């Protein structure tokens, strides 16, 4: 019966001559400032298992977190070098236990905390050695409890245990396979593969859990699958890859191997528009959250299978399922 209904639904949509399903604007929050729920250049965003959204509020040198619809829950951090202090935090990630990892770029370290901001530990210092950084810009966690860090200035990825013990690294400066030019974002898929926005090369590269090269896609441009300085990257539960195409003021999404699926967004300050979109995160319920950095806000989007349907057609299609 299910397959029959699916067939009827497909026929109804096709015969109505309507647009396909799409990602649509669902909500937003934030404005420029230092108060609760305000931002000064929000960069990274990550969504935990409870649906709470954590934001790296870069110029305010703090982390804020919110309900799925943007109600303020709490914050921590101030400018400095001490435990729980930051200098330009650029990204956040959440592990299976709900702990929050922050790329403390100005201090060349990673700090991690409980879900409500209690300090747990840190690692890193300035340099080129193992476990050292020259501007960590992205952080991601895996199902194996490993932590992957984009070491931008060293044009490499390093990865660690959940408490910061160095495991391995890969990458060097260049445009070849497995090389980087100013990388910014990192995310891991459920199978352990690691996706990196190779920002200066206007592409995405992906690797196995230990860093062996698997594939790449993208080039400089405005067409589908092309980028201008991509930054944030996130993986949905379906394995699709979402990329903040920063210079083109949009989000693009792809299959796990890089086949183009769709895009949304344009330059501006209206709903669904962006000014320097940077961080991106996918919630357990599938909603996509974007750090709209230049507009000092977070926007979120939901998948609408009826997007573009005319009202009369929508009623006929929905009526099939009553």
C-alpha positions as CSV (number, residue, x, y, z in Angstrom):
1,X,0.0,0.0,0.0
2,X,2.9,2.4,0.8
3,X,4.5,2.0,-2.6
4,X,1.1,2.6,-4.3
5,X,0.5,5.8,-2.4
6,X,4.1,6.9,-3.2
7,X,3.4,6.3,-6.9
8,X,0.1,8.2,-6.8
9,X,1.9,11.1,-5.0
10,X,4.6,11.2,-7.6
11,X,2.1,11.2,-10.5
12,X,0.0,14.0,-8.8
13,X,3.1,16.2,-8.5
14,X,4.3,15.6,-12.0
15,X,0.9,16.1,-13.6
16,X,0.3,19.3,-11.6
17,X,3.5,20.7,-13.3
18,X,4.8,22.1,-10.0
19,X,8.3,22.8,-8.5
20,X,10.2,20.2,-6.6
21,X,10.8,19.9,-2.9
22,X,13.3,22.4,-1.4
23,X,14.9,23.8,1.7
24,X,12.9,26.7,3.0
25,X,13.4,29.3,5.7
26,X,12.1,28.3,9.1
27,X,13.4,30.9,11.6
28,X,16.1,33.2,12.8
29,X,17.5,34.9,15.9
30,X,20.2,37.4,16.8
31,X,21.4,41.0,16.2
32,X,24.6,42.8,16.7
33,X,25.6,43.5,20.3
34,X,26.9,42.0,23.5
35,X,23.7,41.0,25.3
36,X,22.3,37.5,25.7
37,X,21.3,36.2,22.3
38,X,23.2,39.0,20.5
39,X,26.3,38.4,18.4
40,X,29.4,40.1,17.1
41,X,30.5,38.0,14.1
42,X,29.1,34.5,14.9
43,X,31.3,32.0,13.1
44,X,30.7,28.4,14.1
45,X,27.5,26.6,14.9
46,X,26.9,23.0,16.0
47,X,23.7,21.2,17.1
48,X,23.7,18.5,19.8
49,X,21.6,15.5,20.4
50,X,19.1,17.4,22.4
51,X,18.7,19.9,19.5
52,X,20.4,22.7,21.3
53,X,22.4,25.0,19.1
54,X,25.9,26.2,20.2
55,X,27.4,29.2,18.6
56,X,31.0,30.5,18.5
57,X,30.4,34.2,19.1
58,X,33.8,35.2,17.8
59,X,34.3,38.9,18.5
60,X,32.5,38.6,21.9
61,X,35.0,35.8,22.8
62,X,32.4,33.5,24.1
63,X,30.1,30.5,23.4
64,X,26.3,30.9,23.6
65,X,23.7,28.2,23.4
66,X,20.0,28.1,22.5
67,X,16.9,26.0,22.1
68,X,16.2,24.7,18.6
69,X,14.1,27.8,17.9
70,X,16.6,30.3,19.3
71,X,15.6,30.9,22.9
72,X,18.7,31.8,25.0
73,X,19.9,29.1,27.4
74,X,23.3,30.1,28.5
75,X,26.8,31.4,27.7
76,X,30.4,31.2,28.8
77,X,33.7,32.8,28.1
78,X,35.4,36.2,27.9
79,X,38.5,37.6,26.3
80,X,41.7,36.1,27.7
81,X,44.1,33.2,27.9
82,X,42.9,31.4,31.0
83,X,40.8,28.3,31.2
84,X,37.4,29.0,29.7
85,X,38.6,32.3,28.2
86,X,39.0,32.8,24.4
87,X,40.6,34.9,21.8
88,X,38.5,34.8,18.7
89,X,36.8,31.4,19.0
90,X,36.0,30.3,15.5
91,X,34.2,27.0,15.6
92,X,32.4,24.5,17.9
93,X,31.7,20.8,17.8
94,X,29.8,18.4,20.1
95,X,30.7,14.8,20.9
96,X,28.4,11.8,21.6
97,X,28.4,12.7,25.3
98,X,27.3,16.3,24.7
99,X,30.7,17.8,25.5
100,X,31.5,21.0,23.5
101,X,34.8,21.5,21.8
102,X,35.9,25.0,20.7
103,X,38.6,26.1,18.3
104,X,40.2,28.9,20.3
105,X,42.0,30.4,17.3
106,X,43.8,33.3,18.9
107,X,45.2,31.1,21.6
108,X,46.2,28.3,19.2
109,X,44.4,25.7,21.2
110,X,41.3,23.5,21.6
111,X,39.2,23.8,24.8
112,X,36.4,21.5,25.8
113,X,33.5,21.8,28.2
114,X,30.4,20.1,29.5
115,X,27.2,20.9,27.7
116,X,26.5,23.9,30.1
117,X,30.1,25.3,29.8
118,X,32.0,23.8,32.7
119,X,35.7,23.6,31.8
120,X,37.0,20.1,31.2
121,X,40.4,20.5,29.5
122,X,42.5,22.0,26.7
123,X,45.5,21.3,24.5
124,X,47.7,23.1,21.9
125,X,50.1,25.9,21.6
126,X,51.6,27.9,18.8
127,X,53.9,26.0,16.4
128,X,54.4,23.4,13.7
129,X,54.9,20.3,15.9
130,X,52.5,17.6,16.6
131,X,49.6,19.0,18.7
132,X,50.6,22.5,17.9
133,X,48.6,24.9,15.8
134,X,48.9,28.1,13.7
135,X,45.4,29.3,13.8
136,X,42.9,26.4,14.4
137,X,39.8,27.3,12.5
138,X,37.6,24.2,12.5
139,X,36.9,21.3,14.8
140,X,34.8,18.2,14.4
141,X,34.1,15.0,16.4
142,X,33.6,11.5,15.2
143,X,31.6,8.4,16.4
144,X,34.9,6.9,17.5
145,X,35.3,9.9,19.9
146,X,38.2,11.4,17.9
147,X,38.5,15.1,17.5
148,X,39.6,16.5,14.1
149,X,41.1,20.0,13.9
150,X,41.7,22.2,10.9
151,X,45.2,23.7,11.5
152,X,44.8,26.4,8.9
153,X,48.2,28.1,9.1
154,X,50.0,24.8,8.8
155,X,47.7,23.7,5.9
156,X,46.9,20.4,7.6
157,X,44.4,18.3,9.6
158,X,45.4,16.9,13.0
159,X,43.3,14.5,15.0
160,X,43.3,13.6,18.7
161,X,41.6,11.5,21.3
162,X,38.7,13.2,23.1
163,X,41.1,14.4,25.8
164,X,43.6,15.8,23.4
165,X,46.2,13.1,22.9
166,X,47.8,13.4,19.5
167,X,47.0,10.6,17.1
168,X,48.1,11.7,13.6
169,X,48.0,14.4,10.9
170,X,47.9,14.9,7.2
171,X,48.2,17.7,4.6
172,X,50.6,20.3,3.3
173,X,50.3,23.5,1.4
174,X,49.4,23.2,-2.3
175,X,46.6,22.3,-4.7
176,X,47.2,18.6,-5.1
177,X,45.2,15.8,-3.7
178,X,45.4,15.9,0.1
179,X,47.0,19.4,0.0
180,X,45.3,22.5,1.3
181,X,45.3,26.3,0.9
182,X,43.8,28.0,3.9
183,X,41.4,25.2,5.0
184,X,38.5,26.3,7.3
185,X,35.9,23.7,8.1
186,X,35.8,20.0,9.0
187,X,33.0,17.4,9.6
188,X,32.8,13.7,9.9
189,X,30.3,11.3,8.5
190,X,28.8,8.3,10.3
191,X,31.2,6.0,8.4
192,X,34.1,7.9,9.7
193,X,35.0,9.8,6.5
194,X,36.3,13.3,7.0
195,X,35.2,16.3,4.9
196,X,37.3,19.5,4.7
197,X,36.5,22.8,3.1
198,X,39.7,23.6,1.3
199,X,38.9,27.3,1.2
200,X,41.8,28.8,-0.8
201,X,41.4,26.1,-3.5
202,X,37.6,26.6,-3.7
203,X,36.8,22.9,-3.2
204,X,35.8,20.2,-0.7
205,X,38.1,17.2,-0.1
206,X,37.2,14.0,1.8
207,X,39.3,11.4,3.4
208,X,39.1,8.2,5.3
209,X,39.3,8.4,9.2
210,X,43.1,8.2,9.1
211,X,43.5,10.8,6.4
212,X,43.8,8.7,3.2
213,X,42.5,10.7,0.2
214,X,39.1,9.6,-1.2
215,X,37.9,12.4,-3.4
216,X,37.3,16.0,-4.1
217,X,34.9,18.4,-5.9
218,X,34.6,22.1,-6.7
219,X,36.4,24.9,-8.4
220,X,36.2,28.7,-8.3
221,X,32.9,30.1,-9.8
222,X,29.3,30.7,-9.3
223,X,27.8,27.7,-11.0
224,X,26.3,24.6,-9.3
225,X,29.1,22.8,-7.5
226,X,31.5,25.7,-7.7
227,X,32.5,27.9,-4.8
228,X,34.0,31.2,-3.7
229,X,35.8,30.6,-0.5
230,X,33.7,27.8,1.1
231,X,34.0,27.7,4.9
232,X,31.6,25.6,7.0
233,X,30.7,22.0,6.3
234,X,28.2,19.6,7.9
235,X,26.9,16.1,7.3
236,X,23.2,15.2,7.6
237,X,21.9,11.9,8.9
238,X,21.3,10.9,5.3
239,X,25.0,11.4,4.5
240,X,24.4,14.5,2.4
241,X,27.1,17.2,2.7
242,X,26.1,20.8,3.3
243,X,28.6,23.6,2.5
244,X,28.5,27.3,3.4
245,X,29.6,28.8,0.0
246,X,30.6,32.0,1.7
247,X,31.6,34.2,-1.2
248,X,28.5,33.2,-3.2
249,X,26.2,34.0,-0.1
250,X,24.5,30.6,-0.3
251,X,24.4,27.0,0.9
252,X,25.0,24.1,-1.5
253,X,24.4,20.4,-0.7
254,X,25.7,17.3,-2.2
255,X,25.8,13.5,-2.0
256,X,28.6,11.9,0.0
257,X,30.7,11.7,-3.1
258,X,30.1,15.2,-4.2
259,X,27.2,15.0,-6.7
260,X,25.3,18.3,-6.7
261,X,21.8,18.1,-5.2
262,X,20.7,21.7,-4.7
263,X,21.3,25.2,-3.2
264,X,19.6,28.1,-1.6
265,X,20.4,31.7,-0.6
266,X,21.5,35.0,-2.0
267,X,23.2,38.1,-0.8
268,X,21.2,40.3,1.5
269,X,19.6,40.7,4.9
270,X,16.1,39.2,4.3
271,X,14.9,35.9,5.4
272,X,16.9,33.2,3.6
273,X,19.5,35.7,2.5
274,X,23.0,35.8,3.8
275,X,26.0,38.1,4.4
276,X,29.1,36.0,4.8
277,X,27.5,32.7,5.8
278,X,30.2,30.8,7.7
279,X,29.4,28.0,10.1
280,X,26.8,25.3,9.4
281,X,25.3,22.5,11.4
282,X,22.6,19.9,11.0
283,X,20.2,19.0,13.9
284,X,19.0,15.5,14.7
285,X,15.6,16.4,13.2
286,X,17.3,17.4,10.0
287,X,17.0,21.2,10.2
288,X,20.0,23.1,8.9
289,X,21.4,26.0,11.0
290,X,23.6,28.6,9.4
291,X,25.8,31.3,11.1
292,X,25.0,34.3,9.0
293,X,28.1,36.1,10.2
294,X,27.7,39.5,8.4
295,X,24.1,39.8,9.6
296,X,25.0,38.8,13.2
297,X,22.3,36.1,13.4
298,X,21.6,32.4,13.1
299,X,19.1,31.2,10.5
300,X,17.6,27.8,10.2
301,X,15.9,25.9,7.4
302,X,13.7,22.9,7.0
303,X,13.0,20.5,4.2
304,X,9.6,21.1,2.6
305,X,8.4,18.3,0.3
306,X,5.6,20.6,-0.9
307,X,7.7,23.6,-1.7
308,X,6.6,25.4,-4.8
309,X,3.2,23.7,-5.0
310,X,0.4,26.0,-5.9
311,X,-2.4,26.1,-3.2
312,X,-4.9,24.1,-5.3
313,X,-2.4,21.5,-6.2
314,X,-1.2,21.2,-2.6
315,X,-4.7,20.5,-1.4
316,X,-5.2,17.8,-4.0
317,X,-1.9,16.1,-3.2
318,X,-2.4,16.3,0.6
319,X,-5.9,14.9,0.1
320,X,-4.4,11.6,-1.2
321,X,-3.1,10.9,2.3
322,X,-6.3,11.5,4.3
